């Protein structure tokens, strides 16, 4: 009985080790470069699809945008920068389309907010009181 239990425990341990190894083996961090040698993009790949957090860069090497992927599609919040590294927009994505809020910045300050549904703009707010009123704040 004890031998059977030890054998099952040993097989379970081997199964866990192999499962963990395969999972980590298929997820890799990649970096792609422009012809000038500057970093173009970097992030995680899982089964040949973009996943988790990614960074994109302008040809001069400064950050252009960053955000989440799931199954090779943009998801959750993304942050977009101009070439001076100022945030110009923060947007929510679902299935690679803007879906939810998009906050637009001008000179480092919030200029307006937009709401998207399946990639189409459905509402724009240009002041905080309008936004609060429409969103029950």
C-alpha positions as CSV (number, residue, x, y, z in Angstrom):
1,X,0.0,0.0,0.0
2,X,2.8,2.4,0.9
3,X,4.7,1.5,-2.3
4,X,1.6,2.2,-4.4
5,X,1.2,5.6,-2.6
6,X,4.9,6.4,-3.2
7,X,4.6,5.5,-6.9
8,X,1.5,7.7,-7.4
9,X,3.2,10.5,-5.6
10,X,6.3,10.1,-7.8
11,X,4.2,10.0,-11.0
12,X,2.3,13.1,-9.9
13,X,5.6,15.0,-9.2
14,X,6.9,14.0,-12.6
15,X,3.6,15.2,-14.2
16,X,3.8,18.6,-12.4
17,X,7.4,19.0,-13.4
18,X,6.7,18.2,-17.1
19,X,3.6,20.4,-17.2
20,X,5.5,23.3,-15.6
21,X,8.4,22.9,-18.0
22,X,6.2,22.8,-21.1
23,X,4.3,25.9,-20.0
24,X,7.4,28.0,-19.4
25,X,9.0,26.6,-22.5
26,X,6.3,27.8,-24.9
27,X,6.2,31.4,-23.5
28,X,9.1,33.5,-24.6
29,X,10.1,37.1,-24.4
30,X,11.1,38.6,-27.8
31,X,12.6,41.8,-29.1
32,X,12.4,43.0,-32.7
33,X,14.6,45.8,-34.0
34,X,14.5,48.5,-36.7
35,X,17.1,48.3,-39.5
36,X,19.0,51.1,-37.6
37,X,19.5,48.7,-34.7
38,X,17.1,50.5,-32.4
39,X,14.5,48.4,-30.5
40,X,11.1,48.4,-32.3
41,X,9.0,46.2,-30.0
42,X,9.3,43.8,-27.2
43,X,7.0,41.5,-25.3
44,X,5.8,38.0,-24.5
45,X,4.8,35.4,-27.1
46,X,2.8,32.3,-26.2
47,X,2.2,29.7,-28.9
48,X,3.2,32.2,-31.6
49,X,0.8,34.8,-30.4
50,X,1.4,38.1,-28.5
51,X,0.4,37.8,-24.9
52,X,0.8,39.8,-21.7
53,X,2.5,43.2,-21.7
54,X,4.2,44.7,-24.8
55,X,6.2,47.9,-25.6
56,X,6.5,49.6,-29.0
57,X,9.1,52.2,-29.8
58,X,9.7,55.0,-32.4
59,X,12.7,54.6,-34.7
60,X,14.7,56.9,-32.5
61,X,14.3,54.4,-29.6
62,X,11.8,56.3,-27.5
63,X,8.6,54.6,-26.3
64,X,5.6,54.9,-28.6
65,X,2.9,52.7,-26.9
66,X,2.5,50.0,-24.3
67,X,-0.2,47.7,-23.3
68,X,-1.7,44.2,-22.9
69,X,-2.3,41.4,-25.4
70,X,-4.4,38.3,-25.0
71,X,-4.5,35.8,-27.9
72,X,-2.7,38.2,-30.2
73,X,-5.2,41.0,-29.7
74,X,-4.9,44.3,-27.7
75,X,-6.9,44.2,-24.5
76,X,-7.2,46.2,-21.3
77,X,-5.6,49.7,-21.1
78,X,-3.0,51.0,-23.6
79,X,-0.9,54.1,-23.2
80,X,0.2,56.1,-26.2
81,X,3.1,58.6,-26.3
82,X,4.3,61.3,-28.7
83,X,8.0,61.6,-29.7
84,X,8.7,63.8,-26.7
85,X,7.5,60.9,-24.4
86,X,4.4,62.8,-23.3
87,X,1.3,60.7,-22.8
88,X,-1.2,61.6,-25.5
89,X,-3.8,59.0,-24.9
90,X,-4.9,56.1,-22.6
91,X,-7.4,53.8,-24.2
92,X,-9.3,50.6,-23.2
93,X,-9.3,47.7,-25.7
94,X,-11.3,44.5,-26.1
95,X,-10.5,42.0,-28.9
96,X,-8.1,44.5,-30.6
97,X,-10.7,47.3,-30.8
98,X,-11.1,50.4,-28.7
99,X,-13.9,49.5,-26.3
100,X,-14.6,51.6,-23.2
101,X,-12.9,54.9,-22.3
102,X,-10.2,56.8,-24.1
103,X,-8.6,59.7,-22.2
104,X,-7.0,62.3,-24.5
105,X,-4.2,64.5,-23.1
106,X,-2.9,67.9,-24.3
107,X,0.3,69.3,-22.8
108,X,0.2,66.7,-20.0
109,X,-3.4,67.5,-18.9
110,X,-6.6,65.7,-19.6
111,X,-8.2,67.5,-22.6
112,X,-11.2,65.2,-23.1
113,X,-12.6,61.7,-22.7
114,X,-14.2,59.5,-25.3
115,X,-16.3,56.4,-25.0
116,X,-16.0,53.6,-27.6
117,X,-18.1,50.5,-28.4
118,X,-16.5,47.9,-30.6
119,X,-14.2,50.4,-32.2
120,X,-16.7,53.2,-32.8
121,X,-16.8,56.4,-30.9
122,X,-20.2,56.9,-29.2
123,X,-19.6,59.8,-26.8
124,X,-17.2,62.7,-26.2
125,X,-16.8,64.7,-23.0
126,X,-14.8,68.0,-22.9
127,X,-15.3,68.8,-19.3
128,X,-15.3,67.0,-16.0
129,X,-18.8,67.9,-14.9
130,X,-20.3,66.4,-18.1
131,X,-18.3,63.3,-17.6
132,X,-19.4,62.9,-14.0
133,X,-23.0,63.6,-14.8
134,X,-23.1,60.9,-17.6
135,X,-21.2,58.3,-15.5
136,X,-22.9,58.7,-12.1
137,X,-20.0,60.2,-10.2
